[in-house]
C-alpha cells in the first residue's frame, strides 16, 4: 500500500508540472520583480527536484554576485525546469553543475549536465512548443524557460555537443 501511495504521489507531482507548464505557456506572464538572492534561489530550485543518488550536484556562485531584480517565482520555475531536464538527460547518472557569475554588465546563470547532449538535428527545435525527445515529455519545459526568462528581461541560450552533455545559460542585466 505504501508503494502505491508513493507512486500516486509521484504521478500527482508529474501531472501538476504538466498543468503548470501548460498554464505558463498559455498565459502572458505577470512579472513581479523584486531583489532576489540568486544563490538562495538556486539552492531552493535544486532542493525541489528529486535528484537520484547517481547524480552529483554542485552550485558555485561568484563572491559578490549581486541580488537581481527578477520575479522569484519565475526564476525558481525556470531553474527547476532546467535542473529537471538535466536529471532526465542522465538516466545512468552524472553531474549537474550550476554556476552564477558576472560577465561585463550581465549576470549569468548556467545549468550544465554530463548527459548525452542534444543531437544536432534537434537543436533548431529545442524551444519549439510541443517538441520533445522524451517518451513521457510534453514539450513545454524549455518553452516555458524561454518565455519566463525573456519576460524577466533575460536571454537563454544553450551549448551542447553529442555525448558531452548540455549547458543552458541564462543571462540577465545586472541593472534593472
Number of C-alpha atoms within 10 A of each C-alpha: 6 7 8 9 10 11 12 12 12 12 12 12 12 13 12 12 15 17 12 16 21 16 13 21 19 10 8 11 14 12 14 12 15 12 12 16 15 22 19 11 17 23 15 14 20 22 11 12 13 10 17 14 9 13 17 14 17 12 15 14 17 11 9 8 16 19 14 19 20 23 19 20 14 23 20 20 20 22 26 22 22 24 27 17 17 26 26 16 20 20 13 11 18 19 18 25 17 24 18 23 18 19 11 9 11 15 21 22 22 21 23 23 29 21 24 16 19 21 13 10 8 12 12 9 11 18 21 13 15 14 17 18 12 11 6 8 12 15 20 23 29 22 21 24 26 20 20 26 23 15 17 22 13 18 18 20 12 15 13 20 14 12 12 13 21 23 23 20 19 23 23 22 18 17 10 10
